[in-house]
């Protein structure tokens, strides 16, 4: 994912931080896959807009994180694991039966022990029914129909797309989105629509994965389709 540094070499030379996200997956009541993806996107946006990230106690770590690769890692927790993680500094987002807690960035190789012991695997979630069509005018994070990703990987990618969309907006548009509670939907694009969404002329932010896990480097994973960006393209 892109970052404020100018070159890949600069980003790689910087100390690497990661944004930890933990999804609650209770054995007898796992969340639906789409709800978990949307909760992750909401959590990233809530974190970015939080005053602690902008100018408070998290700001220095956010800067260190964005100077590097802007990596996100999703782990799972249940029961006592979730309760221990919830005590750590961070914020929790609940959405449509899914709960995701996001924490301030940590050094790539120095996670808090309460989070380091949590598993990355085991985040295979399903939708009991196909998700409905997004409501008109709602920002949509479109997933690549040709890629298979675990729910945890897809959650991280949805969070990336939400962040790219946030960065592409102007201050007024960001404030409006935040005031509305960050309405959004995560859906899988149709094979017919995907090429237009990722075309250079679309003007929409595209997540290209670094290839650390699951999929090939450079793969286009999610597109942030925000009405504000489409409107700006139409005025250009």
C-alpha positions as CSV (number, residue, x, y, z in Angstrom):
1,X,0.0,0.0,0.0
2,X,1.2,3.5,-0.7
3,X,2.6,5.7,2.0
4,X,3.8,9.3,2.5
5,X,7.4,8.4,1.7
6,X,8.6,9.0,-1.8
7,X,10.1,5.6,-2.8
8,X,9.9,1.9,-1.9
9,X,13.5,2.1,-0.7
10,X,12.6,4.9,1.7
11,X,9.7,2.9,3.1
12,X,11.7,-0.2,3.5
13,X,14.5,1.7,5.2
14,X,12.2,3.1,7.8
15,X,11.5,1.2,11.0
16,X,8.5,-1.0,10.2
17,X,5.3,-0.8,12.3
18,X,2.1,-2.7,11.9
19,X,-1.5,-1.8,12.8
20,X,-3.0,-4.7,14.8
21,X,-6.7,-5.5,14.4
22,X,-8.4,-8.3,16.4
23,X,-11.7,-9.8,15.3
24,X,-13.8,-11.5,17.9
25,X,-14.7,-15.0,16.8
26,X,-16.6,-17.0,19.4
27,X,-16.8,-20.7,18.7
28,X,-20.6,-20.8,18.9
29,X,-21.4,-17.4,17.4
30,X,-18.9,-16.4,14.7
31,X,-19.7,-13.2,12.7
32,X,-20.7,-13.2,9.1
33,X,-17.8,-12.6,6.7
34,X,-19.2,-9.4,5.2
35,X,-20.0,-7.9,8.6
36,X,-16.4,-8.7,9.7
37,X,-14.9,-7.0,6.6
38,X,-17.1,-3.9,7.1
39,X,-16.2,-3.8,10.8
40,X,-12.5,-3.8,10.0
41,X,-13.0,-0.9,7.5
42,X,-15.0,1.0,10.1
43,X,-12.3,0.3,12.7
44,X,-9.5,1.7,10.5
45,X,-11.5,4.8,9.7
46,X,-12.4,5.3,13.4
47,X,-8.8,5.0,14.3
48,X,-7.5,7.4,11.7
49,X,-10.1,10.1,12.7
50,X,-9.6,9.7,16.4
51,X,-8.0,12.7,18.0
52,X,-5.5,10.4,19.7
53,X,-4.2,9.5,16.2
54,X,-4.3,13.0,14.8
55,X,-2.6,14.9,17.6
56,X,-2.7,12.9,20.7
57,X,-0.9,10.0,22.4
58,X,-1.0,7.8,19.3
59,X,0.2,10.4,16.8
60,X,3.9,9.6,17.0
61,X,3.3,5.9,16.4
62,X,0.9,6.7,13.5
63,X,3.6,8.7,11.8
64,X,6.1,5.9,12.3
65,X,3.6,3.5,10.8
66,X,2.8,5.6,7.8
67,X,6.5,6.3,7.1
68,X,6.8,2.6,6.4
69,X,4.8,0.0,4.6
70,X,1.5,0.8,6.4
71,X,1.0,-2.9,7.1
72,X,-2.1,-4.3,8.9
73,X,-2.5,-7.7,10.5
74,X,-5.7,-9.3,11.6
75,X,-5.7,-11.8,14.4
76,X,-8.6,-13.6,16.1
77,X,-9.7,-13.9,19.7
78,X,-12.5,-15.4,21.8
79,X,-13.4,-15.6,25.4
80,X,-10.6,-14.7,27.8
81,X,-8.3,-13.9,24.9
82,X,-10.8,-11.2,23.7
83,X,-11.1,-9.8,27.3
84,X,-7.4,-9.6,27.7
85,X,-7.0,-7.8,24.4
86,X,-9.8,-5.4,25.2
87,X,-7.9,-4.1,28.2
88,X,-5.1,-2.8,26.0
89,X,-5.2,0.7,24.6
90,X,-7.3,0.9,21.5
91,X,-10.9,1.1,20.3
92,X,-13.6,-1.4,19.5
93,X,-16.1,-1.2,16.6
94,X,-19.2,-3.3,16.6
95,X,-21.0,-3.7,13.3
96,X,-23.9,-6.0,12.3
97,X,-22.9,-8.7,14.8
98,X,-19.1,-8.4,14.3
99,X,-16.6,-6.9,16.7
100,X,-13.2,-5.6,15.8
101,X,-10.7,-3.9,18.0
102,X,-7.9,-1.8,16.5
103,X,-4.8,-0.9,18.5
104,X,-2.1,1.8,18.0
105,X,0.7,0.7,15.6
106,X,3.4,-1.5,17.1
107,X,6.9,-2.4,15.9
108,X,6.7,-5.3,13.4
109,X,8.7,-7.6,15.7
110,X,7.6,-6.3,19.1
111,X,3.9,-7.0,19.6
112,X,2.4,-6.9,23.1
113,X,2.3,-10.4,24.5
114,X,-1.5,-10.3,24.8
115,X,-1.7,-9.8,21.0
116,X,1.3,-11.8,19.9
117,X,-0.2,-15.0,21.3
118,X,-3.3,-14.6,19.2
119,X,-3.7,-16.7,16.0
120,X,-3.7,-15.3,12.5
121,X,-5.2,-18.5,11.0
122,X,-8.7,-19.6,11.6
123,X,-10.4,-16.6,10.2
124,X,-12.4,-18.5,7.6
125,X,-15.9,-16.9,7.9
126,X,-19.0,-17.3,5.7
127,X,-22.0,-15.3,4.9
128,X,-25.2,-17.2,5.8
129,X,-26.9,-15.5,2.9
130,X,-25.6,-13.4,0.0
131,X,-25.2,-9.7,1.0
132,X,-27.8,-7.3,-0.4
133,X,-26.9,-4.7,-3.0
134,X,-25.3,-1.6,-1.5
135,X,-27.6,1.3,-0.8
136,X,-27.4,4.1,-3.4
137,X,-24.8,6.7,-2.6
138,X,-23.0,4.6,0.0
139,X,-19.2,4.2,-0.4
140,X,-18.4,0.7,-1.6
141,X,-15.1,-1.2,-1.2
142,X,-15.1,-3.6,-4.1
143,X,-13.2,-6.9,-3.7
144,X,-11.4,-8.6,-6.6
145,X,-13.7,-11.4,-7.8
146,X,-10.8,-13.4,-9.0
147,X,-8.9,-13.7,-5.7
148,X,-9.5,-16.1,-2.9
149,X,-8.6,-14.7,0.5
150,X,-9.3,-15.8,4.1
151,X,-11.6,-13.4,6.0
152,X,-8.6,-12.1,8.0
153,X,-6.6,-11.2,4.8
154,X,-9.7,-9.7,3.2
155,X,-10.3,-7.7,6.4
156,X,-6.8,-6.2,6.2
157,X,-7.4,-5.4,2.5
158,X,-10.7,-3.7,3.2
159,X,-9.0,-1.7,5.9
160,X,-6.3,-0.6,3.4
161,X,-9.0,0.4,0.9
162,X,-10.9,2.4,3.5
163,X,-7.6,4.2,4.4
164,X,-6.8,5.0,0.8
165,X,-10.3,6.4,0.3
166,X,-9.9,8.5,3.4
167,X,-6.6,9.9,2.3
168,X,-8.0,10.7,-1.1
169,X,-10.7,12.9,0.3
170,X,-10.4,16.5,1.2
171,X,-10.9,17.7,4.9
172,X,-14.6,18.7,4.4
173,X,-15.5,15.4,2.8
174,X,-13.7,13.5,5.6
175,X,-15.6,15.5,8.2
176,X,-18.9,14.7,6.5
177,X,-18.1,11.0,6.3
178,X,-17.1,10.9,9.9
179,X,-20.2,12.8,11.1
180,X,-22.4,10.3,9.3
181,X,-20.7,7.4,11.1
182,X,-18.6,6.2,8.1
183,X,-21.4,4.5,6.1
184,X,-19.9,1.9,3.7
185,X,-20.4,-1.5,2.2
186,X,-17.9,-4.2,1.3
187,X,-18.9,-6.3,-1.7
188,X,-17.3,-8.5,-4.3
189,X,-17.3,-6.9,-7.7
190,X,-18.6,-8.7,-10.8
191,X,-16.0,-10.0,-13.2
192,X,-17.5,-7.6,-15.8
193,X,-17.2,-4.5,-13.7
194,X,-13.7,-5.2,-12.2
195,X,-11.6,-4.0,-15.1
196,X,-13.3,-0.6,-15.2
197,X,-12.9,-0.2,-11.4
198,X,-9.1,-0.8,-11.6
199,X,-8.5,1.1,-14.9
200,X,-6.0,4.0,-14.5
201,X,-8.6,6.5,-15.6
202,X,-11.1,5.4,-12.9
203,X,-9.7,7.9,-10.4
204,X,-10.5,5.4,-7.6
205,X,-7.9,4.2,-5.0
206,X,-6.8,0.7,-5.7
207,X,-5.1,-1.5,-3.1
208,X,-2.1,-3.4,-4.5
209,X,-0.9,-6.0,-2.1
210,X,2.8,-6.3,-1.1
211,X,2.6,-10.1,-1.3
212,X,3.7,-10.9,2.3
213,X,0.9,-13.5,2.7
214,X,-1.6,-15.5,0.6
215,X,-1.5,-13.7,-2.7
216,X,1.1,-12.6,-5.3
217,X,2.8,-9.2,-5.0
218,X,1.2,-6.4,-6.8
219,X,-2.3,-8.1,-6.9
220,X,-5.2,-5.6,-7.0
221,X,-7.3,-6.6,-4.1
222,X,-9.9,-3.9,-3.3
223,X,-11.0,-0.7,-4.9
224,X,-12.4,2.2,-2.8
225,X,-15.5,3.5,-4.8
226,X,-16.4,6.7,-3.0
227,X,-19.1,9.0,-4.5
228,X,-17.1,12.1,-3.6
229,X,-14.2,10.8,-5.7
230,X,-16.5,10.0,-8.7
231,X,-18.0,13.5,-8.5
232,X,-14.5,15.1,-8.4
233,X,-13.5,13.1,-11.5
234,X,-16.7,14.2,-13.3
235,X,-15.8,17.9,-12.5
236,X,-12.2,17.5,-13.8
